[in-house]
């Protein structure tokens, strides 16, 4: 009997679309469990592991999994980040729906655990595909990735209500950040001239205009100089509404 998959929000659907076809998916911070259920029912994942650090969300996910009759396909694990995941079985990981700084902390903890986690996090052991979606502070997450041996292979935007969400597909590698603006406006979005790039640029321009105005009255010269630099770069991008594919506007 065919079972219709759950209807996902625009944010979760964009995350699902970024996930590659895989044998076993790990959904870290699974909340209600709709994403692994969707990916198993649509055939993108053969199996899934849904994990959360709190028992409450895991119980909700367990009810969702049972409701779709997928108890034999989706395992549920109480885990702090990636700590207790069955590493040798997993070839795709999603970390979504939490702040960018928390996602960075999850990845940092895993790096600090050393050789026992090398299956996930070092290139010599072919780590799985990793899709991450920060709710906030995408800039801080981009900075962490660039400074810790991760590169963003692809990036998407999703508009849900009035909020824009970033979705990254990341892998181990070297990310060269030629200009501070690329921590706020992802290079991959510019390269592909993403349909929502103009909206993102409009919002970032307004945000930095407000920030710069406040700093001018506060007398914080160094912070003001940085804010005005980013504001100039954002306005330049906004006028262009994205660079041609394959090129950046601010390469030094």
N, C-alpha and C positions, 0 to 999 in steps of 0.2 A: 504494500500500500504506500503510495506516495504521500508524503507529508509536506505541506507548504511551510517554508522557512519563516521565521518571525520577520515582521517588517522593521527594518532598522531606521534609526534617525539618520539625517544627512551626514552627521559626523561619523557615526559608526559605519555607515555604508561606504564612506570614503576610506576608512581604515580597512574594511573588508576588501575593497577593490585593490588596495595596495599589497595585500598579502598574496604571496605566490602560491601556486599549487604545491601541496606538501603532504608528507605522510602523517606527521604528528605536529600539531600546533600547540604552543603554550600561550595562554592568555593570562598575563600577570595583572592582578587587580581586576578580576572578572566581573564584579558587581552582580547583575542579575543573570549573567551567563548567556545573553542573547547572541553575542558575537561568535563564540565557539559553536553554538547550536546552528547558527546560520551557515558557517563555513563548512561544517560537516554535512548538513542537509543539501547544500548546493554543490557538494563534491570537491570543493577546494582543499579540504583536509580530510584524510581518511579517518583520523582519530584526533582527539584534543585532550589537553590537560588544562583545567581551569583552576587558577589559584588566587588566593587572597590572604592578606595578613590578618583579617578579622573574621570571626565565625559568622557574624550576621550576614554579610554579603555572600559568603560561601553557602549558607543555608538557602538563601534566595536562589542562587545559581543551581543548587541541587534540586529545588522544586521545578525550576525551568527545564533542566535536563530530563527529569523524570516525566514532566508533562509532555515532552516530545518523544519519549520512549528511547532515549539515547544513553541510558545508563551503562550499556556495554561499549559505548564509543567514546564517552567523555568521562575522564577521571577528575575528581575534585580533591584538591590538596590545600591544606592550611600551610602557608609558606610566607616568610618574610622576603619579598622580592623573588630572586632566582634561587634562593638557598636550597630548597628541597625538591627542585624539579628533577625529573629523571633525565639527566642530560644526554645520555647516549641515544635516547629515543626521539629527541626533538630536533626538527629541522626548520622550524619557523617560530618566532617569538613576537608577541604583541605586548607592548606596555602602553596602555592608553587610559585617558580619563583622569589623569592626575597632573599636578603642577610640574613644570619643566625642571625645577630644582629637585623635586622628589625623584623624578625619573633619573636625573643625573646621579643622585645619591644611590639609587638602586644599582646602576651600572658601576659606580665607584666601589661600592661594597663588594661586588662580584670580582672586580679587578684585584681588590686587596686580598681576596681569599687565596690567590696564588694558583699554583699548578693544578689544584683540584678542580678549578673552574676553567682551565684552559680550553676545554672542548667548546665552551661558549665564546670565549673572548680573545683568543689569539688566532692569528691567521694560519699558523702552521697546522692547526687542527680543524680547519674549514668550519668556522662557526656558522650557526644557522642564520637565515634571513631574519632581520630584526626590523619591525615596524613600530614606531613610537609616535604618540600623539599627545602633546602637552596641552593642558587646559590654560595654563598661564606661563609666562616667562619663557617663551620659545627662544628668546635671545640668549638667556643664560644657558639653556640646553645646547644651543648651537655652539656657544663658546666652550662648554665642557667637552663636547664631541671633538671639536677641532684640536683642543689641547691634550686629548687623551687617546689619540690614534684611531678616531672614527671619522668617516666621511659620509656625507649625505649623498646617496646615489640617486635618489628621486625625492620629490616633494610635491605635495598637493595641498589645496585649500578647500575647506568645506564651510558653507554658510548655513547656519542653523539659527532661525529667528534673526536676531540682530548681531549675533556673534560669529566671528571668523575663527576657524580652527586650522592649525598647521598639522600636517601629517608627514612624517619623514620615513623613508626607507633607508636604513643605514647599514654600513659594512665597515670592517676594519680597513684602514688606509689613511693616507695623508690628505687633509683638507687644507688648501691654501686660502687664507682669508686676506684678500688684497686691500680691503677697505672696511672700516668699522661698520658701515651700513649693511654689510652682508650678514651681520649677526641679527639684524632686524628685518631685513627683506632678503629671503633666501635666494641664492644665485640660481638654483634650479627653476624657481618660479619665473625669474627674469629670462632665462635661456629659452623656456618654452612659451613665454608670453602668456602666462596662465590667465584664463578668462576673468578671474577675481583679482588679478594683480592691481588693476586700477583702483578697486575698492580698498584693498589693503594699503596702497600708497596714500590714498586720500586720508585714511584713518591715521596712519603713521605721521603724515605731515601735520595734521591737526594736533596730535599728541605732542609732537616735538615743538610746535609753535607755542603751545601752552606751557610746556616745561621751560623753554628758553625764556619766555616772558617772566615767569616766576623767578628764575635765576638772575635775571637782570636787576631785579629789585632786591635780591638777597646778597649781592656782593660776592658770590662764590665764582671767582674768575675761571678756575680750571674746569669746573663742571659746566660753566656757561660756554666755554670754548668748545668742549666736546659736544654739547647739545647743539650748538650752532653749526658745527661741522656736519653732524648727522642730519640736521634740518636742511642744510644746503644740498646734501646728497639726495635726500628724499624728494625734495622739490625738483631736482634735475630728473630723477627717475619718473616723477609724476608727470612732468611735461612730455617725456618720451613714451610713457605708458609701457615700459618694458624694453629691454635691449633686444637686438636681433638674436636669433637662436645661435648659441655657441659663444657669445661674447658678452663681456661685462662692461658696464659704463664707466667703472672707476678703476680698471686695472692699472697698476703703477708699473 
